[in-house]
Amino acid sequence: MPTALCKTPTAPIVYVAGDGSGDFNCDGKSDEVQINQALKFVAENSAYTTVHLKGPFTYTINSTIYIQGSNTILEGDSDAVVKLVNHAGWETMVPLIGSKGSISNVTVRGFEINANHNGNTELSKGKGYYNCIYFGRVKNISVYDMYMHDGHGDGLRTYYCENIQFYNNKIYLLGHDGLYAIESDNVEAWNNRITCRINSALRVWNSNNVKFHDNFIDSYPDAGPGIQVQRSADVMNVEIYDNLITNTYGPGIWVIGTEGAYDKTLTSCYIHHNIFNGTGTNKNIQWVGGVLGSGFHNVLIENNVFEGVHNAAVVNMYMTYDNAGPSGSGFTTTIRNNIIANTTPRLTWNVREGQGTGYGILNCLPKSHNMVVEYNCVYNSAAGDYKNVNHPTDINVDPLFVDSKNGDYHLKSQTGRWTGSAWVKDSVSSPCIDAGNPSSDYSKEPEDNGNRANIGRYGNTIHASLSGVGPEPIPEVYDNRLREASPDTVYQDSTFIDVGGDERCQIQGCYVV
């Protein structure tokens, strides 16, 4: 047992503190020494699983903290801070928290990492310096409830890892990607709030079985795409959904295949039920927009909202308008059941005459990339709704959002639409109700759903605006009462009566079970 251990800890947790109350105790200088001693103790004693950093305290480190064994949890109080020392001078790819060997079942949770950008300005951002967490060849990783900020590198970077969960984190102004998974399998990131300073919020390279969902992403000037999907080899199966991506400097999502990526049977990217607002604000590049792609096959973009996006909501292009990009041909992107409104020109000043910018849907690579455009609503694009695409089933009308200026992209409905807490009726109905592809699934939409999917973010969801003149949906509180109530229970202020089976009759003033 190391001499730093002041007492025998109670399994399974070993405590590290800055006030003398821990099993290992720090003084605010080179605190990685005691933290690594605690992690070594856990790795060598199977009854122990967890090293807990007690707060309030700032643990200043001058070299890497290493997870040294499988089945290890490194956790901390929310006011426990791991901070990089000023002028650390480490080599590139040396992280604040790393791993040793091929280990499994590693969790990092609950505390703050201050990567101390301002104390280390002698080194450049985005060059691999001072990544917050970098794991290689680790299986079963969970990183959650973390606050990582003000850095030169990535939040979590993985290389040849499997089964990665990254959720409920706040990432602010790091120097590269919030999450960067390289050659990794089974990657999921959700419920993160990420403000980019350089590069992307979420990024994968040659990684398979990826899900990015329910994240809020915005950026600081000089950042890149909100989400970056990149492939040069191997299988990729990626799903991106239910995210709010706003005011990114680069495109909202960049899907790119590079040299060697042209076996089209090996790629799939499904982008659905996201909101893109004002993405692509960079004044110095042409490759901005909502979803921008090249060299990637079998991309399906479905039931999203693009509002006020710069350059084009969906665009096939490489780095510039006249750059053909990677070689290869036959790449297909399907754009279905989306609402694209108020696309604006990109902010780059050097647009040559005849190029144009501000399209709804734009294909700059028509010889090698095909766009299948089906049942979208494209409206009020600055340069025109389309360029180099066919669109026989689209509509080009005001979608009648409830309040797009304040981020409410539900569709107005005379029959009923969801406010977040109740169903209300409007004086008009959106033309996007029941306007989706007739073959698209609508089973999640409440009745009356017109037996057809809505266009936009809430199409085929439980919050889809209603069609027809059918009854209002039963609020969730009554659904719960139906399950829990005894016979003959009466509830006020509803308009339905359950008369057995699936039959309902409309009455006024009570609800009878």
Salt bridges, closest charged atoms under 4 A:
GLU44 OE2 - LYS40 NZ 2.64
GLU75 OE2 - HIS52 ND1 2.72
GLU75 OE1 - ARG109 NH2 2.73
ASP77 OD1 - HIS52 NE2 2.90
GLU112 OE2 - HIS149 NE2 2.73
GLU122 OE1 - HIS87 ND1 3.28
ASP150 OD2 - HIS149 ND1 2.55
ASP154 OD2 - ARG157 NH1 2.72
ASP154 OD1 - HIS176 ND1 2.57
ASP177 OD2 - HIS176 ND1 3.08
ASP177 OD2 - ARG203 NH1 3.42
GLU188 OE2 - HIS213 NE2 2.74
ASP214 OD2 - HIS213 ND1 2.66
GLU239 OE2 - HIS272 NE2 2.71
ASP242 OD1 - ARG457 NH2 3.47
GLU302 OE2 - ARG336 NH1 3.32
ASP322 OD2 - ARG352 NH2 3.18
GLU374 OE1 - ARG336 NE 3.04
ASP408 OD1 - HIS410 ND1 2.77
ASP426 OD2 - ARG417 NE 2.90
GLU472 OE2 - LYS425 NZ 3.71
